[in-house]
Amino acid sequence: MASRLMASQASRYLLRRASQHLFSLASPAPAVRSRQITIPLFRSDELGRSSIIQCRMMNTNVSTLPDIADKNILHALKALMAVNWTEISDEAKDAVEAALTNSTSDNAGLEKLKDAWRAAEAVEKFSGTLVTLRMCLDDMSGLTGENVKPLPPLLLDALKTALSRYRNYLAAFKEDEFYLKKKVEVELGTLLVHIRQRCSGLDPEWGDISVIGTAGIAGSFIEYRAR
């Protein structure tokens, strides 16, 4: 009974510390910094006796958004990064338009916002093509997959072209545009995974597409929700 009580207390303590640690990631750090925390854990031996051990955890926070001095530009960029680019919301569009039309001395931040807006528009347009390809695959296979058959050469060529353009677009991003590249991977990678799930025998390059590998908690764009 005592060991179960100690385990329950330990679980609540770990959950509370982990929650505090995750919420601390809500504001991206301005620079690379390391943080070390030590959490006590409870361990029971074969006789039911409890003892305390320590678990050391390391974390490195890296700023994923560029430094922007103008508050309106930063607000617009956060609003844009927080929405789905396959169908950009009117609120995000209005925020970007307002920031782009206002006068500002932060020219570097303005260029960053323009780059993000161009990437968002490209994703919105290209996602329509990927959705069309996915719908073609669904129409061919039928509602329950009763009409599954080899892909026609025209559709297969379209899939290869879409993947090639996706990979070339990702390669065009520079090192300081990692936050944009990651956002594109999350948005378009999801649609490409949907296509991959409907086909077999695709080229090995399709196996490199992974949405999970590009959307960790520390890099989640939920944290950039406009305030």
MODELLER restraints for C-alpha pairs under 7 A, 6 or more apart:
rsr = mdl.restraints
at = mdl.atoms
rsr.add(forms.Gaussian(group=physical.xy_distance, feature=features.Distance(at['CA:3:A'], at['CA:44:A']), mean=6.79, stdev=0.5))
rsr.add(forms.Gaussian(group=physical.xy_distance, feature=features.Distance(at['CA:3:A'], at['CA:48:A']), mean=6.33, stdev=0.5))
rsr.add(forms.Gaussian(group=physical.xy_distance, feature=features.Distance(at['CA:3:A'], at['CA:50:A']), mean=6.59, stdev=0.5))
rsr.add(forms.Gaussian(group=physical.xy_distance, feature=features.Distance(at['CA:6:A'], at['CA:42:A']), mean=6.99, stdev=0.5))
rsr.add(forms.Gaussian(group=physical.xy_distance, feature=features.Distance(at['CA:7:A'], at['CA:42:A']), mean=6.60, stdev=0.5))
rsr.add(forms.Gaussian(group=physical.xy_distance, feature=features.Distance(at['CA:10:A'], at['CA:41:A']), mean=6.52, stdev=0.5))
rsr.add(forms.Gaussian(group=physical.xy_distance, feature=features.Distance(at['CA:10:A'], at['CA:42:A']), mean=6.40, stdev=0.5))
rsr.add(forms.Gaussian(group=physical.xy_distance, feature=features.Distance(at['CA:25:A'], at['CA:218:A']), mean=6.55, stdev=0.5))
rsr.add(forms.Gaussian(group=physical.xy_distance, feature=features.Distance(at['CA:26:A'], at['CA:223:A']), mean=5.07, stdev=0.5))
rsr.add(forms.Gaussian(group=physical.xy_distance, feature=features.Distance(at['CA:28:A'], at['CA:63:A']), mean=5.16, stdev=0.5))
rsr.add(forms.Gaussian(group=physical.xy_distance, feature=features.Distance(at['CA:28:A'], at['CA:64:A']), mean=6.87, stdev=0.5))
rsr.add(forms.Gaussian(group=physical.xy_distance, feature=features.Distance(at['CA:29:A'], at['CA:61:A']), mean=6.40, stdev=0.5))
rsr.add(forms.Gaussian(group=physical.xy_distance, feature=features.Distance(at['CA:29:A'], at['CA:62:A']), mean=6.23, stdev=0.5))
rsr.add(forms.Gaussian(group=physical.xy_distance, feature=features.Distance(at['CA:29:A'], at['CA:63:A']), mean=4.95, stdev=0.5))
rsr.add(forms.Gaussian(group=physical.xy_distance, feature=features.Distance(at['CA:30:A'], at['CA:63:A']), mean=5.53, stdev=0.5))
rsr.add(forms.Gaussian(group=physical.xy_distance, feature=features.Distance(at['CA:31:A'], at['CA:62:A']), mean=6.19, stdev=0.5))
rsr.add(forms.Gaussian(group=physical.xy_distance, feature=features.Distance(at['CA:31:A'], at['CA:63:A']), mean=5.73, stdev=0.5))
rsr.add(forms.Gaussian(group=physical.xy_distance, feature=features.Distance(at['CA:32:A'], at['CA:61:A']), mean=5.83, stdev=0.5))
rsr.add(forms.Gaussian(group=physical.xy_distance, feature=features.Distance(at['CA:32:A'], at['CA:62:A']), mean=4.79, stdev=0.5))
rsr.add(forms.Gaussian(group=physical.xy_distance, feature=features.Distance(at['CA:32:A'], at['CA:63:A']), mean=6.71, stdev=0.5))
rsr.add(forms.Gaussian(group=physical.xy_distance, feature=features.Distance(at['CA:33:A'], at['CA:60:A']), mean=5.84, stdev=0.5))
rsr.add(forms.Gaussian(group=physical.xy_distance, feature=features.Distance(at['CA:33:A'], at['CA:61:A']), mean=5.68, stdev=0.5))
rsr.add(forms.Gaussian(group=physical.xy_distance, feature=features.Distance(at['CA:33:A'], at['CA:62:A']), mean=6.99, stdev=0.5))
rsr.add(forms.Gaussian(group=physical.xy_distance, feature=features.Distance(at['CA:34:A'], at['CA:59:A']), mean=5.86, stdev=0.5))
rsr.add(forms.Gaussian(group=physical.xy_distance, feature=features.Distance(at['CA:34:A'], at['CA:60:A']), mean=4.52, stdev=0.5))
rsr.add(forms.Gaussian(group=physical.xy_distance, feature=features.Distance(at['CA:34:A'], at['CA:61:A']), mean=6.49, stdev=0.5))
rsr.add(forms.Gaussian(group=physical.xy_distance, feature=features.Distance(at['CA:35:A'], at['CA:58:A']), mean=6.11, stdev=0.5))
rsr.add(forms.Gaussian(group=physical.xy_distance, feature=features.Distance(at['CA:35:A'], at['CA:59:A']), mean=5.30, stdev=0.5))
rsr.add(forms.Gaussian(group=physical.xy_distance, feature=features.Distance(at['CA:35:A'], at['CA:60:A']), mean=6.28, stdev=0.5))
rsr.add(forms.Gaussian(group=physical.xy_distance, feature=features.Distance(at['CA:36:A'], at['CA:57:A']), mean=5.93, stdev=0.5))
rsr.add(forms.Gaussian(group=physical.xy_distance, feature=features.Distance(at['CA:36:A'], at['CA:58:A']), mean=4.83, stdev=0.5))
rsr.add(forms.Gaussian(group=physical.xy_distance, feature=features.Distance(at['CA:36:A'], at['CA:59:A']), mean=6.40, stdev=0.5))
rsr.add(forms.Gaussian(group=physical.xy_distance, feature=features.Distance(at['CA:37:A'], at['CA:56:A']), mean=6.11, stdev=0.5))
rsr.add(forms.Gaussian(group=physical.xy_distance, feature=features.Distance(at['CA:37:A'], at['CA:57:A']), mean=5.58, stdev=0.5))
rsr.add(forms.Gaussian(group=physical.xy_distance, feature=features.Distance(at['CA:37:A'], at['CA:58:A']), mean=6.78, stdev=0.5))
rsr.add(forms.Gaussian(group=physical.xy_distance, feature=features.Distance(at['CA:38:A'], at['CA:54:A']), mean=6.53, stdev=0.5))
rsr.add(forms.Gaussian(group=physical.xy_distance, feature=features.Distance(at['CA:38:A'], at['CA:55:A']), mean=5.81, stdev=0.5))
rsr.add(forms.Gaussian(group=physical.xy_distance, feature=features.Distance(at['CA:38:A'], at['CA:56:A']), mean=4.62, stdev=0.5))
rsr.add(forms.Gaussian(group=physical.xy_distance, feature=features.Distance(at['CA:38:A'], at['CA:57:A']), mean=6.31, stdev=0.5))
rsr.add(forms.Gaussian(group=physical.xy_distance, feature=features.Distance(at['CA:39:A'], at['CA:54:A']), mean=5.82, stdev=0.5))
rsr.add(forms.Gaussian(group=physical.xy_distance, feature=features.Distance(at['CA:39:A'], at['CA:55:A']), mean=5.38, stdev=0.5))
rsr.add(forms.Gaussian(group=physical.xy_distance, feature=features.Distance(at['CA:39:A'], at['CA:56:A']), mean=6.50, stdev=0.5))
rsr.add(forms.Gaussian(group=physical.xy_distance, feature=features.Distance(at['CA:40:A'], at['CA:52:A']), mean=6.34, stdev=0.5))
rsr.add(forms.Gaussian(group=physical.xy_distance, feature=features.Distance(at['CA:40:A'], at['CA:53:A']), mean=5.76, stdev=0.5))
rsr.add(forms.Gaussian(group=physical.xy_distance, feature=features.Distance(at['CA:40:A'], at['CA:54:A']), mean=4.55, stdev=0.5))
rsr.add(forms.Gaussian(group=physical.xy_distance, feature=features.Distance(at['CA:40:A'], at['CA:55:A']), mean=6.27, stdev=0.5))
rsr.add(forms.Gaussian(group=physical.xy_distance, feature=features.Distance(at['CA:41:A'], at['CA:52:A']), mean=5.63, stdev=0.5))
rsr.add(forms.Gaussian(group=physical.xy_distance, feature=features.Distance(at['CA:41:A'], at['CA:53:A']), mean=5.17, stdev=0.5))
rsr.add(forms.Gaussian(group=physical.xy_distance, feature=features.Distance(at['CA:41:A'], at['CA:54:A']), mean=5.74, stdev=0.5))
rsr.add(forms.Gaussian(group=physical.xy_distance, feature=features.Distance(at['CA:41:A'], at['CA:55:A']), mean=6.79, stdev=0.5))
rsr.add(forms.Gaussian(group=physical.xy_distance, feature=features.Distance(at['CA:42:A'], at['CA:50:A']), mean=6.49, stdev=0.5))
rsr.add(forms.Gaussian(group=physical.xy_distance, feature=features.Distance(at['CA:42:A'], at['CA:51:A']), mean=5.78, stdev=0.5))
rsr.add(forms.Gaussian(group=physical.xy_distance, feature=features.Distance(at['CA:42:A'], at['CA:52:A']), mean=4.74, stdev=0.5))
rsr.add(forms.Gaussian(group=physical.xy_distance, feature=features.Distance(at['CA:42:A'], at['CA:53:A']), mean=6.25, stdev=0.5))
rsr.add(forms.Gaussian(group=physical.xy_distance, feature=features.Distance(at['CA:43:A'], at['CA:50:A']), mean=5.47, stdev=0.5))
rsr.add(forms.Gaussian(group=physical.xy_distance, feature=features.Distance(at['CA:43:A'], at['CA:51:A']), mean=5.32, stdev=0.5))
rsr.add(forms.Gaussian(group=physical.xy_distance, feature=features.Distance(at['CA:43:A'], at['CA:52:A']), mean=6.16, stdev=0.5))
rsr.add(forms.Gaussian(group=physical.xy_distance, feature=features.Distance(at['CA:43:A'], at['CA:53:A']), mean=6.96, stdev=0.5))
rsr.add(forms.Gaussian(group=physical.xy_distance, feature=features.Distance(at['CA:44:A'], at['CA:50:A']), mean=4.33, stdev=0.5))
rsr.add(forms.Gaussian(group=physical.xy_distance, feature=features.Distance(at['CA:44:A'], at['CA:51:A']), mean=6.34, stdev=0.5))
rsr.add(forms.Gaussian(group=physical.xy_distance, feature=features.Distance(at['CA:64:A'], at['CA:179:A']), mean=5.54, stdev=0.5))
rsr.add(forms.Gaussian(group=physical.xy_distance, feature=features.Distance(at['CA:65:A'], at['CA:179:A']), mean=6.31, stdev=0.5))
rsr.add(forms.Gaussian(group=physical.xy_distance, feature=features.Distance(at['CA:68:A'], at['CA:74:A']), mean=5.97, stdev=0.5))
rsr.add(forms.Gaussian(group=physical.xy_distance, feature=features.Distance(at['CA:68:A'], at['CA:109:A']), mean=5.07, stdev=0.5))
rsr.add(forms.Gaussian(group=physical.xy_distance, feature=features.Distance(at['CA:69:A'], at['CA:106:A']), mean=6.41, stdev=0.5))
rsr.add(forms.Gaussian(group=physical.xy_distance, feature=features.Distance(at['CA:70:A'], at['CA:106:A']), mean=6.05, stdev=0.5))
rsr.add(forms.Gaussian(group=physical.xy_distance, feature=features.Distance(at['CA:72:A'], at['CA:99:A']), mean=5.74, stdev=0.5))
rsr.add(forms.Gaussian(group=physical.xy_distance, feature=features.Distance(at['CA:73:A'], at['CA:99:A']), mean=5.35, stdev=0.5))
rsr.add(forms.Gaussian(group=physical.xy_distance, feature=features.Distance(at['CA:73:A'], at['CA:109:A']), mean=6.79, stdev=0.5))
rsr.add(forms.Gaussian(group=physical.xy_distance, feature=features.Distance(at['CA:73:A'], at['CA:110:A']), mean=6.67, stdev=0.5))
rsr.add(forms.Gaussian(group=physical.xy_distance, feature=features.Distance(at['CA:73:A'], at['CA:113:A']), mean=6.87, stdev=0.5))
rsr.add(forms.Gaussian(group=physical.xy_distance, feature=features.Distance(at['CA:75:A'], at['CA:226:A']), mean=6.14, stdev=0.5))
rsr.add(forms.Gaussian(group=physical.xy_distance, feature=features.Distance(at['CA:76:A'], at['CA:92:A']), mean=6.98, stdev=0.5))
rsr.add(forms.Gaussian(group=physical.xy_distance, feature=features.Distance(at['CA:76:A'], at['CA:95:A']), mean=5.02, stdev=0.5))
rsr.add(forms.Gaussian(group=physical.xy_distance, feature=features.Distance(at['CA:76:A'], at['CA:96:A']), mean=5.02, stdev=0.5))
rsr.add(forms.Gaussian(group=physical.xy_distance, feature=features.Distance(at['CA:76:A'], at['CA:99:A']), mean=6.49, stdev=0.5))
rsr.add(forms.Gaussian(group=physical.xy_distance, feature=features.Distance(at['CA:77:A'], at['CA:113:A']), mean=5.97, stdev=0.5))
rsr.add(forms.Gaussian(group=physical.xy_distance, feature=features.Distance(at['CA:78:A'], at['CA:224:A']), mean=5.01, stdev=0.5))
rsr.add(forms.Gaussian(group=physical.xy_distance, feature=features.Distance(at['CA:78:A'], at['CA:225:A']), mean=5.90, stdev=0.5))
rsr.add(forms.Gaussian(group=physical.xy_distance, feature=features.Distance(at['CA:78:A'], at['CA:226:A']), mean=5.45, stdev=0.5))
rsr.add(forms.Gaussian(group=physical.xy_distance, feature=features.Distance(at['CA:79:A'], at['CA:92:A']), mean=5.51, stdev=0.5))
rsr.add(forms.Gaussian(group=physical.xy_distance, feature=features.Distance(at['CA:79:A'], at['CA:225:A']), mean=5.88, stdev=0.5))
rsr.add(forms.Gaussian(group=physical.xy_distance, feature=features.Distance(at['CA:79:A'], at['CA:226:A']), mean=4.88, stdev=0.5))
rsr.add(forms.Gaussian(group=physical.xy_distance, feature=features.Distance(at['CA:80:A'], at['CA:92:A']), mean=5.34, stdev=0.5))
rsr.add(forms.Gaussian(group=physical.xy_distance, feature=features.Distance(at['CA:81:A'], at['CA:221:A']), mean=6.29, stdev=0.5))
rsr.add(forms.Gaussian(group=physical.xy_distance, feature=features.Distance(at['CA:81:A'], at['CA:224:A']), mean=6.51, stdev=0.5))
rsr.add(forms.Gaussian(group=physical.xy_distance, feature=features.Distance(at['CA:82:A'], at['CA:221:A']), mean=5.60, stdev=0.5))
rsr.add(forms.Gaussian(group=physical.xy_distance, feature=features.Distance(at['CA:82:A'], at['CA:222:A']), mean=5.75, stdev=0.5))
rsr.add(forms.Gaussian(group=physical.xy_distance, feature=features.Distance(at['CA:82:A'], at['CA:224:A']), mean=5.62, stdev=0.5))
rsr.add(forms.Gaussian(group=physical.xy_distance, feature=features.Distance(at['CA:82:A'], at['CA:225:A']), mean=4.97, stdev=0.5))
rsr.add(forms.Gaussian(group=physical.xy_distance, feature=features.Distance(at['CA:83:A'], at['CA:89:A']), mean=6.97, stdev=0.5))
rsr.add(forms.Gaussian(group=physical.xy_distance, feature=features.Distance(at['CA:85:A'], at['CA:120:A']), mean=5.58, stdev=0.5))
rsr.add(forms.Gaussian(group=physical.xy_distance, feature=features.Distance(at['CA:85:A'], at['CA:123:A']), mean=6.20, stdev=0.5))
rsr.add(forms.Gaussian(group=physical.xy_distance, feature=features.Distance(at['CA:85:A'], at['CA:124:A']), mean=5.57, stdev=0.5))
rsr.add(forms.Gaussian(group=physical.xy_distance, feature=features.Distance(at['CA:85:A'], at['CA:187:A']), mean=6.61, stdev=0.5))
rsr.add(forms.Gaussian(group=physical.xy_distance, feature=features.Distance(at['CA:86:A'], at['CA:123:A']), mean=6.26, stdev=0.5))
rsr.add(forms.Gaussian(group=physical.xy_distance, feature=features.Distance(at['CA:86:A'], at['CA:124:A']), mean=4.42, stdev=0.5))
rsr.add(forms.Gaussian(group=physical.xy_distance, feature=features.Distance(at['CA:86:A'], at['CA:127:A']), mean=5.76, stdev=0.5))
rsr.add(forms.Gaussian(group=physical.xy_distance, feature=features.Distance(at['CA:86:A'], at['CA:187:A']), mean=6.85, stdev=0.5))
rsr.add(forms.Gaussian(group=physical.xy_distance, feature=features.Distance(at['CA:87:A'], at['CA:124:A']), mean=6.08, stdev=0.5))
rsr.add(forms.Gaussian(group=physical.xy_distance, feature=features.Distance(at['CA:116:A'], at['CA:180:A']), mean=6.66, stdev=0.5))
rsr.add(forms.Gaussian(group=physical.xy_distance, feature=features.Distance(at['CA:123:A'], at['CA:184:A']), mean=6.91, stdev=0.5))
rsr.add(forms.Gaussian(group=physical.xy_distance, feature=features.Distance(at['CA:123:A'], at['CA:188:A']), mean=6.98, stdev=0.5))
rsr.add(forms.Gaussian(group=physical.xy_distance, feature=features.Distance(at['CA:127:A'], at['CA:188:A']), mean=6.44, stdev=0.5))
rsr.add(forms.Gaussian(group=physical.xy_distance, feature=features.Distance(at['CA:130:A'], at['CA:191:A']), mean=6.46, stdev=0.5))
rsr.add(forms.Gaussian(group=physical.xy_distance, feature=features.Distance(at['CA:134:A'], at['CA:195:A']), mean=5.62, stdev=0.5))
rsr.add(forms.Gaussian(group=physical.xy_distance, feature=features.Distance(at['CA:140:A'], at['CA:147:A']), mean=6.42, stdev=0.5))
rsr.add(forms.Gaussian(group=physical.xy_distance, feature=features.Distance(at['CA:140:A'], at['CA:148:A']), mean=6.90, stdev=0.5))
rsr.add(forms.Gaussian(group=physical.xy_distance, feature=features.Distance(at['CA:141:A'], at['CA:147:A']), mean=4.56, stdev=0.5))
rsr.add(forms.Gaussian(group=physical.xy_distance, feature=features.Distance(at['CA:141:A'], at['CA:148:A']), mean=4.51, stdev=0.5))
rsr.add(forms.Gaussian(group=physical.xy_distance, feature=features.Distance(at['CA:170:A'], at['CA:181:A']), mean=6.12, stdev=0.5))
rsr.add(forms.Gaussian(group=physical.xy_distance, feature=features.Distance(at['CA:173:A'], at['CA:181:A']), mean=6.30, stdev=0.5))
rsr.add(forms.Gaussian(group=physical.xy_distance, feature=features.Distance(at['CA:182:A'], at['CA:214:A']), mean=6.35, stdev=0.5))
rsr.add(forms.Gaussian(group=physical.xy_distance, feature=features.Distance(at['CA:185:A'], at['CA:211:A']), mean=6.91, stdev=0.5))
rsr.add(forms.Gaussian(group=physical.xy_distance, feature=features.Distance(at['CA:185:A'], at['CA:214:A']), mean=6.88, stdev=0.5))
rsr.add(forms.Gaussian(group=physical.xy_distance, feature=features.Distance(at['CA:186:A'], at['CA:211:A']), mean=5.57, stdev=0.5))
rsr.add(forms.Gaussian(group=physical.xy_distance, feature=features.Distance(at['CA:186:A'], at['CA:214:A']), mean=6.54, stdev=0.5))
rsr.add(forms.Gaussian(group=physical.xy_distance, feature=features.Distance(at['CA:186:A'], at['CA:215:A']), mean=6.79, stdev=0.5))
rsr.add(forms.Gaussian(group=physical.xy_distance, feature=features.Distance(at['CA:189:A'], at['CA:209:A']), mean=6.31, stdev=0.5))
rsr.add(forms.Gaussian(group=physical.xy_distance, feature=features.Distance(at['CA:189:A'], at['CA:210:A']), mean=6.60, stdev=0.5))
rsr.add(forms.Gaussian(group=physical.xy_distance, feature=features.Distance(at['CA:189:A'], at['CA:211:A']), mean=5.70, stdev=0.5))
rsr.add(forms.Gaussian(group=physical.xy_distance, feature=features.Distance(at['CA:190:A'], at['CA:211:A']), mean=6.07, stdev=0.5))
rsr.add(forms.Gaussian(group=physical.xy_distance, feature=features.Distance(at['CA:193:A'], at['CA:209:A']), mean=6.84, stdev=0.5))
rsr.add(forms.Gaussian(group=physical.xy_distance, feature=features.Distance(at['CA:196:A'], at['CA:206:A']), mean=6.99, stdev=0.5))
